Amino acid sequence: MTDTETMDYQTELEETQRALREVTLMIEQSQGELGKITQRNTAITSHLQQLQKQGTTVEDLKMSYDSALDVQQRLFVMRGQLEKLQNDKDHLEKYKGILEKAVSIGMGGNASNSSTSTVSAKSQMAGIEMIVNAQEAERQRLSRQMHDGPAQALSNFILQTEIAMRLLDVDPVQAKDELGNLKNSAMGTFQKVRNFIFELRPMMLDDLGLIPTLRKYSDAFKEQAGLEVSVTVTGTERRLEPYLEVMVFRAAQELLGNASRHSQATLIKVQIDLGNDLIRVNVEDNGKGFAPETLKDSTSLGLKLIRERAEMLGGSFEIDSAPGSGARISFTVPSKM
């Protein structure tokens, strides 16, 4: 390793150490803020219980419930932020260890594999950063969906229940109607919560494996998105290693979502070939297509992350698309490591 390379490693190590100190400080500050929000949430919950006992008006109750939901949302976001910072700290510590080893080799005069170490260190950090950013984007998406969906619905449930309780003695018929509306709303929200849970971690994936889970997800996706989705499986249908089943399912999930959100497609075909040595996945749509080179400037992490994970496992990733010609995205991963 040359002196210049050693100095570059040393400079990057110092920058990583500085970033690590900053993240550690942010974690301490976030923990303090989380403690304050938790106390605030406890106080609001206690205040709501007192209001309910005092027979406060529906309007005052709704205002209090809205305040409680806002604090709970802040609590949810702050916990997610703290988790992300902790992940960042863990990744920086790992990268710091890689750089310290590289600097130690350089100062010791060992020139073997220096270029390989440089590429390895940078590629590891790039992969880590991509995964962290993708995780954070997913947290933000779920946070918005929870706030706009079930969280808001729960606030309405409480209000509807209060109205029905006050109507029981005044107008039993209308109270019965309100309870019927409440039941229908609860059933709809319950289904949304089940969908969220399925997206986060479908239990079927652990119990039944990749193919049954993907088929069920495709059926549900077809109903929600209003698209025609087909799943074709060739090869020997079997259980794969857990990490492979998760990787392939998440990739197919991302590709289906992309086709629905961006391609204006009406038909999506998912093809999975379970070979003895190689797993191949193709997702093809009849949408508007795109120029693959535009992905270089895209801020979307989905396709980049699929490529990164496939190649890290020793597989490949391909895009076949053009404006007006639909898109076919495929990747392969070894079935055994």
N, C-alpha and C positions, 0 to 999 in steps of 0.2 A: 504494500500500500504506500502511495507517495505521501510526502508531507502535506501537499495541497489537499488531498483527499482526507487526511487525518484532521486538518484544520476545518474542513467542511463538516465533518462529523461532529467535531467539537462545538462548532457554531450552532448546528442543529440541535445538539444535546442541550446547550444553554437555553435555546429558545423553547425546547420542550420542557425543561425544568421550570422556566418562567411561566409557561402556560399551565403547568401542573400546580404551581403555587396559586395562580389566579383561580383555577377551578376549585381548589381546596377552599379558598376564601369564599367563593360564591356558594359552595355547599354549606359552609357555616352560616352564611347570611340567610340562605334559603331555609335552613333548619330552624333558624330563629323566627322567620316569617311564617313558616308552617305552624310553629307552636302558637303564634298569635292568632292565626286564622282558626286553628283548632279550638282555642279558647272562645273565640267569637262564635263559632258554630255551636258550642255547648251552651253559651249564654242565650243565643237566639232560640235554640230548641227548648230550653227551660221557659223562656218568655212565651213561646207559642203554647206550651202546656198550660200556663197560667191564663192566657187569653181564652182558651177553650173552656176552662172551668168557670170563667167569669161571664160567659155568654156574650162575648163581643160580637159586633155586627159582622155580617158577611164581608163587607168591603174592607174593614180593618183586618179581618183574618186573611183575606187574599193579599193585602199589602205585606203582611207579616210573612206569609208563605213565600211570596216573591223574593223578599229579602233573604229568607232562609235558603232558597234555591240558589240565589246569587252567591252566597257564602259557600255553599256546598260545591258549586261549580269552581270557585276560586280554589277551594281545598283540593278538588280533583286535579286541576291544572298544576297547582303547586307541587303536588305529589309526583305528577308526571315529570315536571321540570327537575325536581330533586333526583328522580330516578335517572333521567338523562345525564345530569351532571355527574352522578356517581359512575355511570357507564363511561362517560368521557374520561373521568379520572382513571378508571381501570385500564382503558385503552392507552392513555398517555403513559401510565406506569409501565405497561408492556413495551411500548415503543421506546421509552427511556432505557429500559434494560437492553434492547437491541442496540441502541446507539452507544451505550456504555461499553458493550462488548466490542463493537466496531472500533471505538476509540482506543480501547485497551490493546486490540490487535495491532492497530496502527502505531501506537507508541512503543509496542514491543518489537516492531520491525518485521512482523510476519506479513508477507505480501500475498500469501496464498488465498485464492478465492475472494480477493477484495472487491472486484467488480460485481461478482455474484452477490456478495453481502450488500452492496449498495442497492442493487435492483430489488433484492429480497426485502430490505428494510422499507424502501419506498413503496413497493407494491403492497406490503402488509399494511402500512399506514393508510394507503389509498382505499384498500378494501375495508378497513375498520371505519374510516370516515364515511364511506358510502353506506355501510350497514347502519351506523348510528343515525345518519340523516334520514334514511328510509324509516327507521323505527320511530323517529320523532314525527315525521310526516303522518305516519299511521296513527300515532297517539292524538295528534291534533284533529285528524279526521273523525276518529271515534269520539273525541271530546265534543266536537260540534254536533255530531249526530245524537249523542246522549242528551245534550242540553236542549236541542230543538225537538227531540222526540220524547223518550220516556220521562225525562225530568220535567218537561212542561206538562206532559199528560198527568203525572202524579199530582202536580199542583191543581190541575183541573178536577182530578178525582176528589181531592180533599174539599174543594169548593162545592162540587156536586153533592157530596155526602152531607155537607152542612146544610145545603138547601133542602135536600130530601128530609133531613131530620126535623127541620123547622116546619115543613109542610105536613108532616104526619098527623098532627092534631088539627090543622086548618083545612087541608084539602088532600085526603088520602089518595084519591085517584091520581092527582098530579104528582104526588110523592112517589106513587108506584111507577109512573112514567119516567120520573127522574132516575129512579133506581134501575129501570130497564136500560136507559141510556148509559148509565154508569157501568153496567155489566158489559154492554157492547163495547164501550171504550176500553174497559179493562182487558177484554179478550184481544182487541186489536193491539194494545200496547204489549201484552204478554207475548204475542207473536213477534213483535219487533225486538223485544228483549231476547227471545230465543234466536232470532236471526243474528243479533250482535254476538251472542255467545258462540254461535256456529262459526261466524267469521273469525272470532278471536282464536278459538281452538276447538274444532269439531270433535266431540268424543268418539264419533264413528271412526275417526282416523286411527285411534288407538285400539278400538275394539274390533273393527271389521277390515281396516286397511284402506289403501289408496283408492282402488277402483270403485268399490261401493260408495265411498264418501264423495268421490268426484261425480259419480252419476247422480247422487242425491242433490249435491250442490248445483249441478247443471240444471236439474229439473226446477229447483227453487229459483235459480237465476233466470230461467226462461220465463217464469211467471212474473217476476218482479220487473224485468227489463222489457218484456214484451217482444222478445226475439226468439227465433227458432234456433235451438242449440242441439247438436247431435254429438254423442260420444261413441267413438269406435275403438275397440281394444283388440289388438292382435298379439300373438305370442302366448306364452303360458301365464295365465292369470294366477298371481301368487302374492304373498306378503313379501315386502321388501324391507331392507333395514330401515329403522324408524327415521333416521336423518334423511334418507332418500325419499320416503313417503311424504314427509313434511315439505322438503324442498320442491318436489314435483307438484304437490297440491298447491302450495303458495304461488308457484310460477304460473300454473294454469289459472288460478284465481285472478292473478294480476292481468294476465293476457285477456281473459274474458271481460274483465272490467274495462280495460283499455279499448277493446273493440266496441263495447257498449257506449262508452263515454265519448270517444273521439272519431270513430270510423263511419258513423251513420249506417252501419250494417243492418241487414235484416236476417242474415243467416251466419251462424258461426259453427264451424266443424272442428271438433277436438279429436285428434287421433293419437293413440298411445300404443307403441309397439314394445312389448315386454320381452326383449330378446334375452338370451342366456347370458350374454356379456355386456349388452348395451341397452339402455332405456332411451327410446326416442319419443319426443313429444312434438306434435304439430298442431298449431292453432291457426285456422284459416278463416277469413271472413270475406264477404262480398261488398265491403264498404268502399269508401272513396279513396283509400290507399294514401301513401305518402312517399316522399323521397327519403330513403334511409339516411342519406348524408345530413339531413336536417336534425337528426338525433344528437349530433355532436354538440350543437348549441342549445339543446333542450335542457330544461331544469328538472325534467321528470327523472326519477331515480329507478322506476320500476324495471324497465328493460335493461338498464345498465347493471342493476343488481342481479337480475337473472343471468346475464352474461358472466358477471363476476363469479357467481356461485357455481355455474356450470363449468367454467374453466378451472376454478380452484379444485373441483372434483376430478379434473382430467377429461372433461367433456368438451362440447363445442356449442356454438350459438350462431344462428343464421337468420337473416331477414330477407325476404323476397317480396318487394312491394314497389309500386310506382303510382303516381297520382292517377286516379280513375280506374285502377286495376285491382282493388282489394289488397289484402296483405296476407302473407303466410309467414309465421314466425315459428321456428323450430329450434330445439336444443336437444342435446344428447348428454347422458351421464353414464358412467360405468355402473353396471348393476352390482359389482363387487369391488371392494377396495383391496 
